[in-house]
Amino acid sequence: MASRRVEDPPVSARRRQALPPPALPAAAPAPSTRDILLRSWPGRLFVVATGLKLVLTLVRLFGELPAFLSVLNTLATLALLVALSYFVARLFVLVKRRLLWRVRRKLILSYIFIGVVPALLIMGFFLFGAIVLSMNLSAYLFRDGYDEVIEDAGAVAEAAVSEISRARGQIEAAVIRIQQNGARALGVPTLSLAFLPASADAAAPARAGEWEHAAPPEAVPGWLQAGARSFTGSLAVPHPDRPGRHELVARAVRPATVGSRLVGHIVADIPIDDAMVDSLHEQTGIKIGAIQIGSDSESGDAVSALAGGGDDASDQTALFSRSVVFFDVTDWESGGPRRAAVSMSYRLREMYGRIAEAQAAKFGDTVPVTVASILLWGLMLIAGLFLVIEIAALVMGLALARSITSSIHELFMGTERVRQGDFTHRIRIETRDQLGELADSFNQMTGSIENLLQTAAEKKRLEEELRIARQIQMSLLPRGPLDMAGLSVTALCVPAREVGGDYYDFFRLGDERLGVLIADVSGKGTSAALYMAELKGLVLSLSQIYHSPREMLLEVNRIISENLDTRSFITMTYAVLDLAAGVMTFARAGHTPLIYLPAPDPAPRDAQVLTPSGLVVGLRIDGAAAKFAELLEEEQIVLMPGDVIVLYTDGITEAMNAASDLFGDRRLSRLVEEHGHLASGELRERILREIEAFVGGADQHDDMTMILIKIEGTAEARVAV
């Protein structure tokens, strides 16, 4: 059973058809809210999740939710978030599409992103820098004032140690005297002082001042007793009047000696109570508020003190009014550090005034203006000028955008009129700038569109005729199965254009004889296709008359040379397969060689490239007919089961890749040798894949036609040896 196939040309070989642009589809109606909620999965998810949340909320009013309902509530929350995220994303896309459809809005947004947003970012940068600077300055001022309080506590403890060393046995009186003198000198009414004896028989404990902030220590902790160490630092004690709150205490501890003998330790406390907070506020302009205490690993939680503010800062905003300072306080029992975060409130004007005291010199007694105020007013003036310039630039940008988009709107309306078929519309040219030139070009373009449409219609008509011609040409090639026992025939034809000049055909010359023809008309396109049709009719009639391939080609050359023009010719190979005699007789008129692969007997044999002499058909020159008869040779080969015969046109072997390399007869012969054992259809597909892999993305430059013949059956039944 023989099979044949006519291949359609690949996309790279087809000429793209110039069709008029398709009409724009009508805009789909916008879906309603009901459609969105009930006919889309996000809407259904939103409805179900919302209903479930409402039901669970009602159930929660009557008590706690069971475990499985809590899990269901969590899943409903996640589903609601997914649905809302989808709707937000869809809303964003819709708003962006509607907002950015007009060119004017795009220009305005471009100006905003180019001019306004960077300015806002710069302003935000300086504002953030000012916030950071003010917070750091407020923390510095507070620490500076608080460190002075700690130093005062240390100075009082040092004075008490000196007084005790002179007082001998009058320790209690010395402690009271030092406390009174220190409180009076420092202006600290809450100064507390205590003497802790080194041993029970060394001296009696002595205390002075109000120990309301904490219970007075009974003994020095072990971490201070070792080596009679001194201590100056901060403690955090529970607030006596506010449960859950802490209060800072500046404490100093000094060992007291009489001679070289340690008699005890002096403990001096200055609690940072309300009175001390007010004193620090007057001194530094910073007022402390809530205090958060934690270990080093918990210091991050103390940041919440920033939001707490001071006790009187509930009516203030955190911007330029609140800050937080971190420092370590000492645990009295263990001596280990603990992280403390103290919130602070301040007034920016007041803090700036304290910083600017270094430049507070006035310009004379009659001019109440300082250098600091001049700098501040200068900064405000620059900020005002910057704002005015930004507003002016924004107004100018809007005006320019309107000027540009007005011309673009006219162009858009003109294109709409043209799209509707009104080619008489012209755009008014009001400016002589680039947009005006563009409008003038548009007017000229609309004047020539009608001619272009006529040209396109004519081109479409010609392409339709070529398409019909291609169908007719393909119908001239053999169709249907070749029912001839002992043969397996496969063929293909791939024109490089809509129509081509390659031709192949099979002719039944009896029960056991088959004529096979392959030809290639010089050139491509319509003229080659017409000559191919003429050749078919001629060969179809002559093949029934002349049984010798050479005689038939001689008659074909005589007849067709009178009808071809002087620039055309035809190459062809004609073979007659006689299965009864077991021979193939063939003649080649200037065509590409044919490949003959003998059957393995028993070892595989090499493929033979058969090139009998012959001149091309149809030359209209003096003496061409005699020369054609002189050169044309007829040869025979003996056929055996398993023989493979390949006839092809030069489009197969001259297929070029991007580097202009040819596929070549040798590569084709090697493929036939390697895969000749396959069925004829499989061998054809193998050759086609190799050609496609070799050519790659290069265009097809010539028609490709190939006939594969494989001899089947046994020698006794089909071949006469």
Secondary structure, DSSP 8 states (H G I E B T S, - for coil): -B--------GGGS------------------HHHHHHSSHHHHHHHHHHHHHHHHHHHHTTS---HHHHHHHHHHHHHHHHHHHHHHHHHHHHHHHHHTSSHHHHHHHHHIIIIIHHHHHHHHHHHHHHHHHHHHHHHHHHHHHHHHHHHHHHHHHHHHHHHHHHHTT-HHHHHHHHHHHHHHHHT-TT-EEEEEESSTTT---EEES---SS---SS--HHHHTTT--EEEEEEEE-SSSTT-EEEEEEEEEEEEETTEEEEEEEEEEE--HHHHHHHHHHHSEEEEEEEEE-GGGGGGGGHHHHH--TT-TTS-STTTEEEEEEEEE-TTT--EEEEEEEEEE-HHHHHHHHGGGG--BSSSS---BHHHHHHHHHHHHHHHHHHHHHHHHHHHHHHHHHHHHHHHHHHHHHHHHHTT-TT--------SHHHHHHHHHHHHHHHHHHHHHHHHHHHHHHHHHHHHHHHHHHHS--S-B--TTEEEEEEEE-SSSS-SEEEEEEE-SSSEEEEEEEEESS-SHHHHHHHHHHHHHHHHHTTT--SHHHHHHHHHHHHTTTS-TT--EEEEEEEEETTTTEEEEEEEB---EEEE---SSS----EEE------B---STTHHHHHHHH--EEEEE--TT-EEEEE-HHHHT-B-TT--B--HHHHHHHHHHHTTS-HHHHHHHHHHHHHHHHTT----S-EEEEEEEE-S-HHHH---
